[in-house]
Amino acid sequence: MTTTAHVLVALVAALHAYILVLEMFLWERPPGRKLSGFDAQLARATATLAANQGLYNGFLAAGLVWGLVAADPTGLRVQVFFLCCVLVAGVYGGLTANRRILFAQALPGALALAAVLLTR
């Protein structure tokens, strides 16, 4: 079960690193505009906000990687903390911005969190 938990945590970290790239560097290009559904003008107007969101996603990814490389019990605690952050952000985003976020962010975070907690 530990290997499964580590793989799921790594996948959630990779997802948030990908979101960082989309929001910080590709927001005004086709991949970022496809994610947001914004036209070029609105993407340009919201690029700074998206970059800020991307930075926060990078912090989530960094925290999850830290949790994977840190020795236990610190590593386990860091993973639980950052997965809870992912879950809360995903639920909030799903309820306030776009329901897809529940499936794209909250669900993977919840699955990884469950796997990590089952390793205890």
C-alpha positions as CSV (number, residue, x, y, z in Angstrom):
1,M,0.0,0.0,0.0
2,T,2.9,2.4,0.7
3,T,4.0,2.2,-3.0
4,T,0.5,2.9,-4.2
5,A,0.2,5.9,-1.8
6,H,3.6,7.3,-3.0
7,V,2.6,6.9,-6.6
8,L,-0.7,8.7,-6.0
9,V,1.0,11.5,-4.1
10,A,3.5,11.9,-7.0
11,L,0.7,12.0,-9.5
12,V,-1.1,14.7,-7.6
13,A,2.2,16.7,-7.3
14,A,2.8,16.3,-11.1
15,L,-0.8,17.5,-11.8
16,H,-0.2,20.6,-9.7
17,A,3.2,21.2,-11.5
18,Y,1.3,20.9,-14.8
19,I,-1.3,23.4,-13.6
20,L,1.5,25.8,-12.6
21,V,2.8,25.7,-16.1
22,L,-0.6,26.2,-17.7
23,E,-1.5,29.1,-15.4
24,M,1.9,30.8,-15.2
25,F,3.3,30.3,-18.7
26,L,0.6,29.1,-21.1
27,W,-2.4,31.1,-19.9
28,E,-2.6,33.3,-23.1
29,R,-1.7,30.4,-25.4
30,P,-4.0,27.7,-26.7
31,P,-3.5,25.2,-23.8
32,G,-4.2,27.8,-21.2
33,R,-7.1,29.3,-23.1
34,K,-8.6,25.8,-23.5
35,L,-8.3,25.2,-19.8
36,S,-10.0,28.5,-18.9
37,G,-12.4,28.8,-21.9
38,F,-11.4,32.5,-22.2
39,D,-10.9,34.3,-25.5
40,A,-7.6,36.1,-26.1
41,Q,-8.7,39.4,-24.6
42,L,-10.0,37.9,-21.4
43,A,-6.9,35.6,-21.1
44,R,-4.7,38.7,-21.4
45,A,-6.7,40.6,-18.8
46,T,-6.6,37.8,-16.3
47,A,-3.0,36.6,-16.9
48,T,-1.6,38.1,-13.7
49,L,-4.4,36.5,-11.6
50,A,-3.8,33.1,-13.4
51,A,0.0,33.4,-12.7
52,N,-0.8,34.0,-9.0
53,Q,-3.0,30.9,-9.0
54,G,-0.3,28.9,-10.8
55,L,2.2,29.9,-8.1
56,Y,0.0,28.5,-5.4
57,N,-0.3,25.3,-7.4
58,G,3.5,25.2,-7.5
59,F,3.6,25.4,-3.7
60,L,1.2,22.5,-3.4
61,A,3.4,20.4,-5.8
62,A,6.6,21.4,-3.9
63,G,5.0,20.5,-0.6
64,L,3.9,17.1,-1.9
65,V,7.4,16.4,-3.2
66,W,8.8,17.4,0.1
67,G,6.5,15.0,1.8
68,L,7.7,12.2,-0.5
69,V,11.4,12.8,0.2
70,A,11.2,13.6,3.9
71,A,11.7,10.8,6.4
72,D,8.7,9.8,8.5
73,P,7.0,10.9,10.6
74,T,7.6,14.3,9.0
75,G,7.1,13.0,5.4
76,L,3.7,11.5,6.3
77,R,2.6,14.6,8.1
78,V,3.6,16.9,5.3
79,Q,1.8,14.7,2.7
80,V,-1.4,14.7,4.8
81,F,-1.2,18.5,5.3
82,F,-0.7,19.3,1.6
83,L,-3.2,16.7,0.4
84,C,-5.8,18.3,2.7
85,C,-4.9,21.6,1.1
86,V,-5.4,20.1,-2.4
87,L,-8.7,18.7,-1.3
88,V,-10.0,21.9,0.2
89,A,-8.8,23.9,-2.8
90,G,-10.4,21.4,-5.2
91,V,-13.8,21.4,-3.4
92,Y,-13.8,25.2,-3.1
93,G,-12.9,25.6,-6.8
94,G,-15.5,23.0,-7.8
95,L,-18.2,24.8,-5.9
96,T,-17.3,28.3,-6.9
97,A,-15.6,28.2,-10.2
98,N,-16.1,25.1,-12.3
99,R,-17.6,21.7,-11.2
100,R,-14.8,19.9,-13.3
101,I,-12.3,20.9,-10.6
102,L,-14.0,18.5,-8.2
103,F,-13.0,15.6,-10.5
104,A,-9.7,17.0,-11.7
105,Q,-8.3,18.2,-8.4
106,A,-10.4,17.2,-5.4
107,L,-10.9,13.6,-6.4
108,P,-7.2,12.8,-7.0
109,G,-6.3,14.6,-3.8
110,A,-8.9,12.6,-1.9
111,L,-7.7,9.3,-3.3
112,A,-4.1,10.0,-2.5
113,L,-5.0,11.2,1.0
114,A,-7.0,8.0,1.6
115,A,-4.1,5.9,0.4
116,V,-1.6,7.8,2.6
117,L,-3.8,7.4,5.7
118,L,-4.3,3.7,5.0
119,T,-0.5,3.3,5.2
120,R,-0.6,4.2,8.9
